[in-house]
Amino acid sequence: MKTKNNTPVDYETTKQIIESYHLPNFGKATIREVVAISNELEQKTGTEFIHMEMGVPGLKPAQVGVEAEINALQHGIASIYPNINGLPELKREASRFIKAFIGIDINEEGCVPVTGSMQGTFASFLTCGQCQKGKDTILFIDPGFPVQKQQITVMGYKYESFDVYDFRGDKLNAKLEEYLSKGNIAAIVYSNPNNPAWFCLTEDELKIIGEISNKHDVIVIEDLAYFAMDFRKDLGKPFEPPYQASVARYTDNYILQISGSKAFSYAGQRIGITAISNKLYNRKYPGLTERYGGGTFGTVYIHRVLYALSSGTSHSAQYALAAMFKAASDGTFNFVEEIKEYGRRAKRLKKIFTDNGFTIIYNKDLDQPIADGFYFTIGYPGMTGSQLMEELIYYGVSAISLETTGSRQEGLRACTSFIKDNQYDLLEERLRLFRENHSRTDN
């Protein structure tokens, strides 16, 4: 399928470097492996790559956070261990931010700083799986963030998953019932907006998830890493609808993961909030009592699990997040307006791909066109995701296969964050050549 003498990146060099990684299935390469291959090719061939594999913020960090953190450091905060419960000011502003942009009430005590949502989900999985005997499995509504399944593997837990592609709307209820009726599911996890597909579960679908979690006494872990990034709605006005969609309106059995990484472009400082519902925070579980001798879900989460993992979250970064939450809730910092750049990039990039024969795989939220945002998904007729992923490397375009995300669709996840202004024309040129080469090959 490759055109050996007519690719932007030298064919033989590319082939040798890919083979040197000894990957039995290129489509299952991790994000880090794809980054390593594309970086090595850039260095050895001098060919500029269009990097669409890494979900790393491509905008400047929120200045209000930077200034608050610098101020905290200048006042000596680095020498002091943070309180494991979190900076009181951050807990207060997190609770207020949640009220301002989701429209729900979570007490300050349940707003717990974590070293990014990665730690938040790890601690949540760990705690949820210890609550009730026999409930030892996490259910993933896929596609999802590949590393979360790695977390499950690291802690020795079990997981089940399904691709929600064919189970949107009312179909979701029966599919969830199929899994939850077994009685072994401790928690359900999903991201909204979705990584990698960027669809957004609707209020009706979230209601289904909430009601069925109540029925089967299952905890819902809602990953809001891309908070308020459904740019089809104006979600940037504090204390005014429309609000960020959330399962929190339909159940008391929930944990929210709110990250500073994407919404505030503060990924490098590894800071986020795990927000535990008031009811769940204060609930006692027999499994936790047996293991720890007492405590509620919330106190075990903080004083046992988080304490064992890191004994606290970066002290100065907590000041930064508190300042960003406060400015957003005060209405002096419109963080949503800042990150709409990702939507503009996605719209332009999707057109370049579709103009050159590619398809957008997850292209609908039921009857609505999918939003433009941080990610989108692409496929090419006649190619598996693994084939397309490897083939595009020869054209200096790197992305990851949907296979690693739990999706059953054949295609790739493309991220908009690293795209530079000069690369749109370059991408157009390379995809035009890609189409020409494959049209000749197919014929």
FILO-845042 format. One record per residue (C-alpha): residue number from 1; x, y, z; residue in one letter. Coordinates in steps of 0.5 Angstrom, whole numbers, always signed. Last residue first. Layout:
BEGIN
+-----+-------+-------+-------+---+
!   k !    c1 !    c2 !    c3 ! r !
+-----+-------+-------+-------+---+
! NUM !     X !     Y !     Z ! a !
...
+-----+-------+-------+-------+---+
//
This chain:
BEGIN
+-----+-------+-------+-------+---+
!   k !    c1 !    c2 !    c3 ! r !
+-----+-------+-------+-------+---+
! 443 !   -13 !    +2 !   -18 ! n !
! 442 !   -12 !    +2 !   -11 ! d !
! 441 !    -5 !    +4 !   -11 ! t !
! 440 !    -6 !   +10 !   -16 ! r !
! 439 !   -11 !   +12 !   -11 ! s !
! 438 !    -7 !   +11 !    -5 ! h !
! 437 !    -1 !   +15 !    -8 ! n !
! 436 !    -6 !   +21 !   -10 ! e !
! 435 !    -9 !   +21 !    -3 ! r !
! 434 !    -3 !   +21 !    +1 ! f !
! 433 !    +0 !   +27 !    -4 ! l !
! 432 !    -7 !   +31 !    -2 ! r !
! 431 !    -6 !   +29 !    +5 ! l !
! 430 !    +2 !   +32 !    +5 ! r !
! 429 !    +0 !   +38 !    +1 ! e !
! 428 !    -6 !   +40 !    +6 ! e !
! 427 !    -2 !   +38 !   +12 ! l !
! 426 !    +3 !   +43 !   +10 ! l !
! 425 !    -2 !   +48 !    +8 ! d !
! 424 !    -5 !   +47 !   +15 ! y !
! 423 !    +2 !   +47 !   +18 ! q !
! 422 !    +4 !   +54 !   +18 ! n !
! 421 !    +0 !   +56 !   +24 ! d !
! 420 !    +2 !   +51 !   +29 ! k !
! 419 !    -2 !   +45 !   +31 ! i !
! 418 !    +0 !   +42 !   +37 ! f !
! 417 !    -6 !   +42 !   +41 ! s !
! 416 !   -11 !   +39 !   +35 ! t !
! 415 !   -11 !   +32 !   +37 ! c !
! 414 !   -12 !   +26 !   +32 ! a !
! 413 !   -15 !   +20 !   +35 ! r !
! 412 !   -14 !   +14 !   +29 ! l !
! 411 !   -19 !    +9 !   +25 ! g !
! 410 !   -22 !    +3 !   +25 ! e !
! 409 !   -28 !    +3 !   +30 ! q !
! 408 !   -28 !    -2 !   +36 ! r !
! 407 !   -26 !    +3 !   +41 ! s !
! 406 !   -23 !    +1 !   +47 ! g !
! 405 !   -18 !    +7 !   +47 ! t !
! 404 !   -12 !    +3 !   +44 ! t !
! 403 !   -15 !    +1 !   +38 ! e !
! 402 !   -17 !    +8 !   +37 ! l !
! 401 !   -10 !    +8 !   +34 ! s !
! 400 !    -6 !   +14 !   +35 ! i !
! 399 !    -3 !   +20 !   +31 ! a !
! 398 !    +3 !   +22 !   +27 ! s !
! 397 !    +3 !   +26 !   +21 ! v !
! 396 !   +10 !   +26 !   +17 ! g !
! 395 !    +8 !   +23 !   +11 ! y !
! 394 !   +11 !   +16 !   +12 ! y !
! 393 !    +8 !   +16 !   +19 ! i !
! 392 !    +1 !   +17 !   +16 ! l !
! 391 !    +2 !    +9 !   +14 ! e !
! 390 !    +3 !    +7 !   +21 ! e !
! 389 !    -3 !   +10 !   +23 ! m !
! 388 !    -7 !    +8 !   +17 ! l !
! 387 !    -5 !    +1 !   +18 ! q !
! 386 !    -7 !    +0 !   +25 ! s !
! 385 !   -13 !    +4 !   +24 ! g !
! 384 !   -15 !    -1 !   +19 ! t !
! 383 !   -15 !    +1 !   +12 ! m !
! 382 !   -20 !    +0 !    +6 ! g !
! 381 !   -23 !    +7 !    +7 ! p !
! 380 !   -19 !   +12 !   +11 ! y !
! 379 !   -21 !   +14 !   +18 ! g !
! 378 !   -21 !   +20 !   +23 ! i !
! 377 !   -23 !   +22 !   +30 ! t !
! 376 !   -23 !   +29 !   +33 ! f !
! 375 !   -19 !   +32 !   +39 ! y !
! 374 !   -19 !   +38 !   +43 ! f !
! 373 !   -25 !   +41 !   +40 ! g !
! 372 !   -30 !   +42 !   +35 ! d !
! 371 !   -37 !   +39 !   +37 ! a !
! 370 !   -40 !   +33 !   +34 ! i !
! 369 !   -46 !   +34 !   +29 ! p !
! 368 !   -53 !   +33 !   +32 ! q !
! 367 !   -58 !   +28 !   +32 ! d !
! 366 !   -55 !   +23 !   +37 ! l !
! 365 !   -48 !   +26 !   +38 ! d !
! 364 !   -45 !   +25 !   +31 ! k !
! 363 !   -39 !   +25 !   +28 ! n !
! 362 !   -35 !   +19 !   +31 ! y !
! 361 !   -31 !   +17 !   +25 ! i !
! 360 !   -30 !   +23 !   +21 ! i !
! 359 !   -28 !   +21 !   +14 ! t !
! 358 !   -22 !   +22 !   +10 ! f !
! 357 !   -22 !   +23 !    +3 ! g !
! 356 !   -18 !   +29 !    +2 ! n !
! 355 !   -23 !   +34 !    +3 ! d !
! 354 !   -25 !   +30 !    +9 ! t !
! 353 !   -18 !   +31 !   +12 ! f !
! 352 !   -17 !   +39 !   +11 ! i !
! 351 !   -24 !   +40 !   +13 ! k !
! 350 !   -23 !   +36 !   +20 ! k !
! 349 !   -16 !   +41 !   +21 ! l !
! 348 !   -20 !   +47 !   +20 ! r !
! 347 !   -26 !   +46 !   +25 ! k !
! 346 !   -21 !   +42 !   +30 ! a !
! 345 !   -17 !   +49 !   +30 ! r !
! 344 !   -22 !   +53 !   +31 ! r !
! 343 !   -25 !   +49 !   +37 ! g !
! 342 !   -18 !   +48 !   +40 ! y !
! 341 !   -18 !   +56 !   +40 ! e !
! 340 !   -24 !   +56 !   +44 ! k !
! 339 !   -19 !   +55 !   +50 ! i !
! 338 !   -19 !   +62 !   +52 ! e !
! 337 !   -26 !   +64 !   +51 ! e !
! 336 !   -27 !   +58 !   +56 ! v !
! 335 !   -23 !   +61 !   +61 ! f !
! 334 !   -27 !   +67 !   +62 ! n !
! 333 !   -23 !   +71 !   +67 ! f !
! 332 !   -26 !   +76 !   +71 ! t !
! 331 !   -33 !   +73 !   +72 ! g !
! 330 !   -32 !   +72 !   +79 ! d !
! 329 !   -32 !   +64 !   +78 ! s !
! 328 !   -27 !   +64 !   +73 ! a !
! 327 !   -22 !   +69 !   +78 ! a !
! 326 !   -24 !   +64 !   +84 ! k !
! 325 !   -22 !   +58 !   +80 ! f !
! 324 !   -16 !   +61 !   +77 ! m !
! 323 !   -13 !   +63 !   +84 ! a !
! 322 !   -15 !   +57 !   +87 ! a !
! 321 !   -11 !   +53 !   +82 ! l !
! 320 !    -5 !   +57 !   +83 ! a !
! 319 !    -5 !   +57 !   +90 ! y !
! 318 !    -6 !   +49 !   +90 ! q !
! 317 !    +0 !   +49 !   +85 ! a !
! 316 !    +5 !   +52 !   +91 ! s !
! 315 !    +3 !   +46 !   +95 ! h !
! 314 !    +4 !   +41 !   +90 ! s !
! 313 !    -1 !   +35 !   +93 ! t !
! 312 !    -1 !   +31 !   +99 ! g !
! 311 !    +2 !   +25 !  +102 ! s !
! 310 !    +4 !   +22 !   +95 ! s !
! 309 !    +0 !   +15 !   +94 ! l !
! 308 !    +0 !   +13 !  +102 ! a !
! 307 !    -4 !   +20 !  +104 ! y !
! 306 !    -8 !   +19 !   +98 ! l !
! 305 !   -11 !   +13 !  +100 ! v !
! 304 !   -11 !   +13 !  +107 ! r !
! 303 !   -13 !   +20 !  +109 ! h !
! 302 !   -16 !   +23 !  +103 ! i !
! 301 !   -20 !   +17 !  +100 ! y !
! 300 !   -21 !   +14 !  +107 ! v !
! 299 !   -24 !   +20 !  +110 ! t !
! 298 !   -28 !   +21 !  +104 ! g !
! 297 !   -31 !   +14 !  +104 ! f !
! 296 !   -32 !   +14 !  +111 ! t !
! 295 !   -28 !   +12 !  +117 ! g !
! 294 !   -27 !    +5 !  +120 ! g !
! 293 !   -22 !    +0 !  +122 ! g !
! 292 !   -18 !    +1 !  +115 ! y !
! 291 !   -19 !    -6 !  +112 ! r !
! 290 !   -26 !    -8 !  +115 ! e !
! 289 !   -29 !    -1 !  +115 ! t !
! 288 !   -27 !    +0 !  +108 ! l !
! 287 !   -30 !    -6 !  +106 ! g !
! 286 !   -37 !    -5 !  +110 ! p !
! 285 !   -38 !    +2 !  +107 ! y !
! 284 !   -39 !    +8 !  +111 ! k !
! 283 !   -42 !   +14 !  +107 ! r !
! 282 !   -40 !   +21 !  +109 ! n !
! 281 !   -36 !   +23 !  +102 ! y !
! 280 !   -41 !   +19 !   +98 ! l !
! 279 !   -47 !   +23 !  +101 ! k !
! 278 !   -44 !   +30 !  +100 ! n !
! 277 !   -41 !   +28 !   +93 ! s !
! 276 !   -34 !   +27 !   +92 ! i !
! 275 !   -30 !   +32 !   +88 ! a !
! 274 !   -23 !   +30 !   +86 ! t !
! 273 !   -19 !   +37 !   +84 ! i !
! 272 !   -13 !   +38 !   +79 ! g !
! 271 !    -6 !   +40 !   +79 ! i !
! 270 !    +0 !   +37 !   +76 ! r !
! 269 !    +4 !   +43 !   +75 ! q !
! 268 !    +6 !   +42 !   +68 ! g !
! 267 !    -1 !   +41 !   +66 ! a !
! 266 !    -4 !   +48 !   +67 ! y !
! 265 !    -7 !   +50 !   +61 ! s !
! 264 !   -13 !   +53 !   +65 ! f !
! 263 !   -18 !   +48 !   +62 ! a !
! 262 !   -13 !   +43 !   +59 ! k !
! 261 !    -9 !   +41 !   +65 ! s !
! 260 !   -13 !   +44 !   +71 ! g !
! 259 !   -17 !   +38 !   +72 ! s !
! 258 !   -24 !   +37 !   +75 ! i !
! 257 !   -25 !   +29 !   +77 ! q !
! 256 !   -32 !   +28 !   +79 ! l !
! 255 !   -34 !   +23 !   +84 ! i !
! 254 !   -41 !   +20 !   +84 ! y !
! 253 !   -46 !   +16 !   +88 ! n !
! 252 !   -51 !   +22 !   +89 ! d !
! 251 !   -55 !   +21 !   +83 ! t !
! 250 !   -58 !   +25 !   +77 ! y !
! 249 !   -56 !   +32 !   +77 ! r !
! 248 !   -49 !   +30 !   +79 ! a !
! 247 !   -49 !   +26 !   +72 ! v !
! 246 !   -46 !   +32 !   +69 ! s !
! 245 !   -47 !   +37 !   +63 ! a !
! 244 !   -43 !   +43 !   +64 ! q !
! 243 !   -48 !   +49 !   +65 ! y !
! 242 !   -53 !   +53 !   +61 ! p !
! 241 !   -54 !   +56 !   +65 ! p !
! 240 !   -52 !   +62 !   +69 ! e !
! 239 !   -48 !   +62 !   +76 ! f !
! 238 !   -41 !   +63 !   +72 ! p !
! 237 !   -41 !   +65 !   +64 ! k !
! 236 !   -37 !   +60 !   +60 ! g !
! 235 !   -41 !   +55 !   +58 ! l !
! 234 !   -44 !   +58 !   +52 ! d !
! 233 !   -46 !   +52 !   +48 ! k !
! 232 !   -43 !   +49 !   +42 ! r !
! 231 !   -36 !   +50 !   +45 ! f !
! 230 !   -37 !   +43 !   +49 ! d !
! 229 !   -30 !   +45 !   +52 ! m !
! 228 !   -33 !   +46 !   +59 ! a !
! 227 !   -29 !   +42 !   +63 ! f !
! 226 !   -24 !   +38 !   +58 ! y !
! 225 !   -21 !   +33 !   +64 ! a !
! 224 !   -28 !   +32 !   +66 ! l !
! 223 !   -28 !   +25 !   +68 ! d !
! 222 !   -34 !   +23 !   +71 ! e !
! 221 !   -33 !   +17 !   +76 ! i !
! 220 !   -40 !   +14 !   +78 ! v !
! 219 !   -41 !    +9 !   +84 ! i !
! 218 !   -45 !    +3 !   +84 ! v !
! 217 !   -51 !    +2 !   +88 ! d !
! 216 !   -55 !    -2 !   +83 ! h !
! 215 !   -61 !    +2 !   +82 ! k !
! 214 !   -58 !    +8 !   +84 ! n !
! 213 !   -52 !    +7 !   +78 ! s !
! 212 !   -58 !    +6 !   +74 ! i !
! 211 !   -61 !   +12 !   +75 ! e !
! 210 !   -55 !   +16 !   +74 ! g !
! 209 !   -53 !   +13 !   +68 ! i !
! 208 !   -60 !   +14 !   +65 ! i !
! 207 !   -60 !   +21 !   +67 ! k !
! 206 !   -53 !   +22 !   +64 ! l !
! 205 !   -56 !   +19 !   +57 ! e !
! 204 !   -62 !   +24 !   +58 ! d !
! 203 !   -57 !   +30 !   +59 ! e !
! 202 !   -53 !   +28 !   +53 ! t !
! 201 !   -46 !   +25 !   +53 ! l !
! 200 !   -41 !   +29 !   +49 ! c !
! 199 !   -38 !   +26 !   +43 ! f !
! 198 !   -30 !   +28 !   +43 ! w !
! 197 !   -28 !   +22 !   +40 ! a !
! 196 !   -21 !   +21 !   +44 ! p !
! 195 !   -23 !   +23 !   +50 ! n !
! 194 !   -30 !   +24 !   +51 ! n !
! 193 !   -33 !   +31 !   +53 ! p !
! 192 !   -35 !   +28 !   +58 ! n !
! 191 !   -30 !   +22 !   +60 ! s !
! 190 !   -33 !   +16 !   +63 ! y !
! 189 !   -32 !   +11 !   +69 ! v !
! 188 !   -37 !    +6 !   +72 ! i !
! 187 !   -36 !    +4 !   +79 ! a !
! 186 !   -36 !    -3 !   +83 ! a !
! 185 !   -39 !    -7 !   +78 ! i !
! 184 !   -39 !   -14 !   +81 ! n !
! 183 !   -47 !   -15 !   +81 ! g !
! 182 !   -48 !   -18 !   +75 ! k !
! 181 !   -54 !   -14 !   +74 ! s !
! 180 !   -49 !    -8 !   +72 ! l !
! 179 !   -46 !   -11 !   +66 ! y !
! 178 !   -53 !   -12 !   +62 ! e !
! 177 !   -56 !    -6 !   +65 ! e !
! 176 !   -51 !    -2 !   +62 ! l !
! 175 !   -53 !    -4 !   +55 ! k !
! 174 !   -60 !    -4 !   +56 ! a !
! 173 !   -60 !    +3 !   +59 ! n !
! 172 !   -55 !    +6 !   +53 ! l !
! 171 !   -60 !    +4 !   +48 ! k !
! 170 !   -64 !   +10 !   +50 ! d !
! 169 !   -59 !   +15 !   +47 ! g !
! 168 !   -52 !   +12 !   +45 ! r !
! 167 !   -51 !    +5 !   +44 ! f !
! 166 !   -47 !    +3 !   +38 ! d !
! 165 !   -41 !    +8 !   +39 ! y !
! 164 !   -41 !    +6 !   +46 ! v !
! 163 !   -36 !    +2 !   +46 ! d !
! 162 !   -36 !    -3 !   +52 ! f !
! 161 !   -32 !    -4 !   +58 ! s !
! 160 !   -30 !    -9 !   +63 ! e !
! 159 !   -25 !    -8 !   +69 ! y !
! 158 !   -21 !   -12 !   +74 ! k !
! 157 !   -16 !   -10 !   +79 ! y !
! 156 !    -9 !   -11 !   +80 ! g !
! 155 !    -7 !    -4 !   +82 ! m !
! 154 !    -2 !    -4 !   +76 ! v !
! 153 !    -8 !    -7 !   +71 ! t !
! 152 !   -13 !    -2 !   +73 ! i !
! 151 !    -8 !    +4 !   +72 ! q !
! 150 !    -6 !    +1 !   +65 ! q !
! 149 !   -14 !    +2 !   +64 ! k !
! 148 !   -14 !    +9 !   +66 ! q !
! 147 !    -8 !   +10 !   +61 ! v !
! 146 !   -12 !    +9 !   +55 ! p !
! 145 !   -16 !   +15 !   +56 ! f !
! 144 !   -23 !   +12 !   +53 ! g !
! 143 !   -27 !   +10 !   +48 ! p !
! 142 !   -31 !    +7 !   +52 ! d !
! 141 !   -36 !    +7 !   +58 ! i !
! 140 !   -31 !    +3 !   +62 ! f !
! 139 !   -34 !    -1 !   +68 ! l !
! 138 !   -29 !    -2 !   +74 ! i !
! 137 !   -29 !    -9 !   +77 ! t !
! 136 !   -29 !   -11 !   +85 ! d !
! 135 !   -36 !   -11 !   +87 ! k !
! 134 !   -36 !   -18 !   +91 ! g !
! 133 !   -35 !   -15 !   +98 ! k !
! 132 !   -36 !    -8 !   +98 ! q !
! 131 !   -32 !    -2 !   +99 ! c !
! 130 !   -25 !    -4 !   +97 ! q !
! 129 !   -26 !    -3 !   +89 ! g !
! 128 !   -29 !    +4 !   +90 ! c !
! 127 !   -22 !    +6 !   +94 ! t !
! 126 !   -17 !    +4 !   +89 ! l !
! 125 !   -21 !    +6 !   +83 ! f !
! 124 !   -22 !   +13 !   +86 ! s !
! 123 !   -14 !   +14 !   +88 ! a !
! 122 !   -12 !   +12 !   +81 ! f !
! 121 !   -18 !   +17 !   +78 ! t !
! 120 !   -15 !   +23 !   +82 ! g !
! 119 !    -8 !   +21 !   +81 ! q !
! 118 !    -9 !   +22 !   +73 ! m !
! 117 !   -14 !   +27 !   +74 ! s !
! 116 !    -8 !   +32 !   +76 ! g !
! 115 !    -4 !   +31 !   +83 ! t !
! 114 !   -10 !   +31 !   +87 ! v !
! 113 !   -13 !   +37 !   +91 ! p !
! 112 !   -20 !   +35 !   +95 ! v !
! 111 !   -26 !   +38 !   +94 ! c !
! 110 !   -31 !   +34 !   +99 ! g !
! 109 !   -29 !   +38 !  +105 ! e !
! 108 !   -32 !   +44 !  +101 ! e !
! 107 !   -39 !   +41 !  +100 ! n !
! 106 !   -41 !   +40 !   +93 ! i !
! 105 !   -47 !   +44 !   +91 ! d !
! 104 !   -49 !   +43 !   +83 ! i !
! 103 !   -50 !   +48 !   +78 ! g !
! 102 !   -44 !   +46 !   +74 ! i !
! 101 !   -40 !   +52 !   +72 ! f !
! 100 !   -42 !   +57 !   +78 ! a !
!  99 !   -43 !   +51 !   +83 ! k !
!  98 !   -37 !   +47 !   +81 ! i !
!  97 !   -33 !   +54 !   +82 ! f !
!  96 !   -36 !   +55 !   +89 ! r !
!  95 !   -34 !   +48 !   +91 ! s !
!  94 !   -27 !   +49 !   +88 ! a !
!  93 !   -26 !   +56 !   +91 ! e !
!  92 !   -27 !   +54 !   +98 ! r !
!  91 !   -23 !   +47 !   +97 ! k !
!  90 !   -17 !   +52 !   +94 ! l !
!  89 !   -18 !   +57 !  +100 ! e !
!  88 !   -17 !   +51 !  +105 ! p !
!  87 !   -11 !   +48 !  +102 ! l !
!  86 !   -12 !   +41 !  +101 ! g !
!  85 !   -14 !   +35 !  +106 ! n !
!  84 !    -7 !   +33 !  +106 ! i !
!  83 !    -5 !   +39 !  +109 ! n !
!  82 !    +1 !   +42 !  +104 ! p !
!  81 !    +8 !   +41 !  +107 ! y !
!  80 !   +12 !   +47 !  +108 ! i !
!  79 !   +19 !   +49 !  +105 ! s !
!  78 !   +16 !   +51 !   +98 ! a !
!  77 !   +11 !   +56 !  +101 ! i !
!  76 !   +17 !   +61 !  +102 ! g !
!  75 !   +13 !   +67 !  +101 ! h !
!  74 !   +16 !   +68 !   +94 ! q !
!  73 !   +13 !   +61 !   +92 ! l !
!  72 !    +6 !   +63 !   +94 ! a !
!  71 !    +7 !   +69 !   +90 ! n !
!  70 !   +10 !   +65 !   +84 ! i !
!  69 !    +4 !   +61 !   +84 ! e !
!  68 !    -1 !   +66 !   +84 ! a !
!  67 !    +2 !   +70 !   +78 ! e !
!  66 !    +2 !   +63 !   +74 ! v !
!  65 !    -5 !   +62 !   +76 ! g !
!  64 !    -7 !   +69 !   +74 ! v !
!  63 !    -3 !   +68 !   +68 ! q !
!  62 !    -7 !   +62 !   +65 ! a !
!  61 !    -2 !   +57 !   +62 ! p !
!  60 !    +0 !   +59 !   +55 ! k !
!  59 !    -4 !   +55 !   +49 ! l !
!  58 !    -2 !   +48 !   +46 ! g !
!  57 !    -4 !   +43 !   +52 ! p !
!  56 !    -2 !   +36 !   +51 ! v !
!  55 !    -6 !   +31 !   +48 ! g !
!  54 !    +0 !   +28 !   +45 ! m !
!  53 !    -1 !   +24 !   +38 ! e !
!  52 !    -3 !   +30 !   +33 ! m !
!  51 !    +4 !   +32 !   +31 ! h !
!  50 !    +5 !   +34 !   +24 ! i !
!  49 !   +12 !   +32 !   +23 ! f !
!  48 !   +18 !   +37 !   +20 ! e !
!  47 !   +23 !   +33 !   +16 ! t !
!  46 !   +30 !   +33 !   +18 ! g !
!  45 !   +31 !   +26 !   +17 ! t !
!  44 !   +34 !   +23 !   +23 ! k !
!  43 !   +32 !   +28 !   +28 ! q !
!  42 !   +25 !   +28 !   +25 ! e !
!  41 !   +25 !   +21 !   +25 ! l !
!  40 !   +27 !   +20 !   +32 ! e !
!  39 !   +21 !   +25 !   +34 ! n !
!  38 !   +16 !   +21 !   +30 ! s !
!  37 !   +18 !   +14 !   +33 ! i !
!  36 !   +19 !   +17 !   +41 ! a !
!  35 !   +12 !   +20 !   +40 ! v !
!  34 !    +9 !   +14 !   +37 ! v !
!  33 !   +12 !   +10 !   +43 ! e !
!  32 !    +9 !   +15 !   +48 ! r !
!  31 !    +2 !   +15 !   +46 ! i !
!  30 !    +3 !    +7 !   +46 ! t !
!  29 !    +3 !    +3 !   +40 ! a !
!  28 !    -3 !    -2 !   +40 ! k !
!  27 !    -4 !    +0 !   +32 ! g !
!  26 !    +3 !    -2 !   +31 ! f !
!  25 !    +2 !    -9 !   +33 ! n !
!  24 !    +8 !   -14 !   +34 ! p !
!  23 !   +12 !    -7 !   +36 ! l !
!  22 !   +19 !    -9 !   +35 ! h !
!  21 !   +22 !    -2 !   +36 ! y !
!  20 !   +27 !    -2 !   +31 ! s !
!  19 !   +22 !    -4 !   +26 ! e !
!  18 !   +19 !    +3 !   +26 ! i !
!  17 !   +26 !    +6 !   +26 ! i !
!  16 !   +28 !    +2 !   +20 ! q !
!  15 !   +21 !    +3 !   +16 ! k !
!  14 !   +22 !   +10 !   +17 ! t !
!  13 !   +29 !   +10 !   +14 ! t !
!  12 !   +27 !    +6 !    +8 ! e !
!  11 !   +21 !   +11 !    +6 ! y !
!  10 !   +25 !   +18 !    +7 ! d !
!   9 !   +19 !   +22 !   +10 ! v !
!   8 !   +15 !   +26 !    +5 ! p !
!   7 !   +13 !   +20 !    +1 ! t !
!   6 !   +14 !   +18 !    -6 ! n !
!   5 !   +19 !   +13 !    -7 ! n !
!   4 !   +16 !    +7 !    -3 ! k !
!   3 !    +9 !    +8 !    -5 ! t !
!   2 !    +6 !    +5 !    +1 ! k !
!   1 !    +0 !    +0 !    +0 ! m !
+-----+-------+-------+-------+---+
//
